[in-house]
Amino acid sequence: MLGYGTHLLSDGLHAIVDGDFAMLAYLAWPLVPAIEYGGPKSFVGHVASLELTPFLALEFLLVGVSLLVWNADGRPGLRRVVQAIRR
């Protein structure tokens, strides 16, 4: 339950920081209609349309720090994933 709750919070973090609480309506789906998002419908189109905002830069920084810590810790879990893929 803790993981589920924190995942929901992290998904809504951008809307909470921006004060755009209407964007949190997805949390009440299917009780409320789904949000219609603008912009490209494909993954490549979405990535191509990204703008480097301070929030996105912070997210990249957090990913980088996480990867450095994971590497310094000996990359736990990697061997098991590689073994599962090779089967």
Backbone as numpy.savetxt, mean C-alpha at the origin, in Angstrom:
# Nx Ny Nz CAx CAy CAz Cx Cy Cz
-6.89 -10.28 14.03 -7.70 -9.09 14.03 -6.85 -7.83 14.03
-5.73 -7.87 14.76 -4.86 -6.70 14.82 -4.30 -6.38 13.44
-3.86 -7.42 12.73 -3.33 -7.21 11.38 -4.38 -6.66 10.44
-5.59 -7.17 10.53 -6.69 -6.69 9.69 -6.98 -5.22 9.97
-7.06 -4.86 11.23 -7.35 -3.48 11.60 -6.26 -2.51 11.19
-5.00 -2.90 11.40 -3.91 -2.02 11.00 -3.81 -1.90 9.49
-4.17 -2.96 8.78 -4.16 -2.89 7.32 -5.21 -1.89 6.82
-6.38 -1.93 7.42 -7.42 -0.97 7.03 -6.98 0.46 7.31
-6.35 0.66 8.46 -5.86 2.00 8.80 -4.79 2.46 7.82
-3.88 1.58 7.47 -2.81 1.98 6.55 -3.36 2.24 5.16
-4.37 1.50 4.74 -5.00 1.77 3.44 -5.67 3.14 3.43
-6.20 3.56 4.55 -6.89 4.84 4.62 -6.02 5.99 5.08
-4.73 5.75 5.30 -3.85 6.78 5.84 -3.80 8.03 4.97
-3.69 7.85 3.67 -3.59 9.01 2.77 -4.85 9.87 2.87
-6.02 9.25 2.87 -7.27 10.00 2.99 -7.37 10.70 4.34
-6.91 10.04 5.40 -6.96 10.64 6.73 -6.03 11.84 6.81
-4.80 11.70 6.29 -3.83 12.79 6.32 -4.35 13.99 5.52
-4.97 13.70 4.36 -5.51 14.77 3.51 -6.82 15.35 4.04
-7.44 14.68 5.01 -8.73 15.12 5.52 -9.87 14.83 4.56
-9.65 13.93 3.61 -10.65 13.57 2.60 -11.38 12.30 3.05
-12.21 12.45 4.07 -12.83 11.29 4.70 -13.84 10.59 3.79
-14.32 11.25 2.74 -15.23 10.61 1.80 -14.53 9.46 1.08
-13.21 9.54 0.96 -12.46 8.48 0.30 -12.36 7.21 1.16
-12.83 7.28 2.39 -12.85 6.11 3.26 -14.13 5.30 3.11
-14.98 5.70 2.17 -16.26 5.02 1.98 -16.08 3.55 1.60
-14.92 3.20 1.01 -14.69 1.80 0.65 -14.75 0.88 1.86
-14.52 1.44 3.05 -14.58 0.63 4.26 -16.00 0.15 4.56
-16.98 0.84 4.03 -18.39 0.47 4.28 -19.00 -0.29 3.11
-18.21 -0.60 2.07 -18.75 -1.38 0.95 -19.05 -2.78 1.46
-20.15 -3.38 1.14 -21.17 -3.11 0.13 -22.37 -2.34 0.65
-22.26 -1.78 1.84 -23.39 -1.01 2.37 -23.55 0.32 1.65
-22.46 0.85 1.12 -22.51 2.09 0.33 -21.93 1.78 -1.05
-22.27 2.56 -2.06 -21.76 2.29 -3.41 -20.23 2.40 -3.47
-19.65 1.64 -4.38 -18.20 1.68 -4.57 -17.77 3.05 -5.08
-16.57 3.45 -4.71 -16.01 4.73 -5.14 -15.58 4.61 -6.60
-15.92 5.60 -7.39 -15.46 5.66 -8.78 -14.18 6.47 -8.82
-13.08 5.81 -9.07 -11.79 6.49 -9.12 -11.54 6.98 -10.54
-10.97 8.16 -10.66 -10.59 8.67 -11.96 -9.21 8.18 -12.34
-8.80 8.48 -13.54 -7.45 8.13 -13.97 -7.41 6.83 -14.73
-6.21 6.40 -15.05 -6.03 5.20 -15.87 -6.53 3.95 -15.16
-7.00 2.99 -15.93 -7.53 1.74 -15.38 -6.47 0.64 -15.32
-5.34 0.82 -16.00 -4.32 -0.22 -16.01 -3.23 0.08 -14.99
-2.50 -0.94 -14.60 -1.41 -0.78 -13.64 -0.32 0.11 -14.23
0.06 -0.15 -15.47 1.11 0.63 -16.12 0.68 2.10 -16.23
-0.58 2.33 -16.61 -1.08 3.69 -16.71 -1.08 4.40 -15.37
-1.40 3.66 -14.32 -1.41 4.24 -12.97 0.01 4.64 -12.56
0.98 3.74 -12.77 2.36 4.03 -12.39 2.90 5.20 -13.21
2.55 5.24 -14.50 3.03 6.32 -15.36 2.46 7.68 -14.95
1.30 7.69 -14.31 0.67 8.95 -13.93 1.04 9.42 -12.52
1.89 8.67 -11.82 2.27 9.05 -10.46 3.07 10.35 -10.47
2.82 11.17 -9.46 3.59 12.39 -9.25 4.36 12.23 -7.95
5.61 12.67 -7.95 6.43 12.53 -6.75 6.07 13.62 -5.74
5.08 13.31 -4.92 4.66 14.22 -3.85 5.47 13.91 -2.59
5.45 14.78 -1.61 6.14 14.47 -0.35 5.63 13.18 0.28
4.34 12.91 0.17 3.78 11.69 0.76 4.32 10.45 0.04
4.39 10.48 -1.29 4.92 9.35 -2.05 6.41 9.18 -1.77
7.14 10.28 -1.64 8.57 10.20 -1.30 8.75 9.54 0.07
7.90 9.88 1.03 7.96 9.25 2.35 7.70 7.75 2.25
6.73 7.36 1.42 6.44 5.94 1.24 7.65 5.20 0.64
8.29 5.81 -0.36 9.49 5.20 -0.94 10.60 5.10 0.10
10.75 6.13 0.92 11.76 6.12 1.97 11.50 4.99 2.96
10.24 4.81 3.36 9.89 3.74 4.29 10.17 2.37 3.69
9.88 2.19 2.41 10.18 0.91 1.75 11.68 0.68 1.74
12.45 1.71 1.40 13.90 1.58 1.37 14.48 1.22 2.73
14.02 1.90 3.77 14.49 1.60 5.13 14.11 0.17 5.52
12.90 -0.23 5.18 12.45 -1.59 5.49 13.32 -2.63 4.80
13.66 -2.39 3.54 14.52 -3.33 2.80 15.92 -3.38 3.40
16.45 -2.24 3.82 17.77 -2.23 4.46 17.76 -3.01 5.77
16.72 -2.81 6.59 16.62 -3.54 7.86 16.45 -5.04 7.61
15.62 -5.40 6.62 15.39 -6.80 6.28 16.70 -7.44 5.82
17.47 -6.73 4.99 18.74 -7.25 4.51 19.74 -7.40 5.66
19.80 -6.39 6.54 20.73 -6.45 7.69 20.37 -7.59 8.64
19.11 -7.99 8.66 18.64 -9.06 9.53 18.83 -10.44 8.88
19.46 -10.47 7.71 19.72 -11.75 7.07 18.63 -12.21 6.11
17.75 -11.32 5.71 16.65 -11.60 4.78 15.79 -12.80 5.20
15.23 -12.73 6.41 14.42 -13.85 6.89 13.22 -14.11 5.98
12.98 -15.38 5.73 11.85 -15.80 4.91 12.18 -15.99 3.45
13.28 -15.41 2.97 13.61 -15.49 1.55 13.90 -16.92 1.12
14.67 -17.64 1.90 15.01 -19.03 1.53 13.75 -19.87 1.38
12.81 -19.71 2.29 11.57 -20.51 2.23 10.76 -20.18 0.98
10.71 -18.90 0.61 9.97 -18.50 -0.59 10.64 -19.06 -1.84
11.98 -18.96 -1.90 12.71 -19.49 -3.06 12.51 -20.99 -3.18
12.56 -21.70 -2.07 12.34 -23.16 -2.09 10.95 -23.49 -2.57
9.95 -22.73 -2.14 8.57 -22.99 -2.56 8.40 -22.74 -4.05
9.09 -21.74 -4.59 8.98 -21.44 -6.02 9.64 -22.52 -6.85
10.74 -23.07 -6.38 11.48 -24.10 -7.13 10.80 -25.44 -7.14
9.81 -25.67 -6.31 9.12 -26.97 -6.25 8.25 -27.19 -7.43
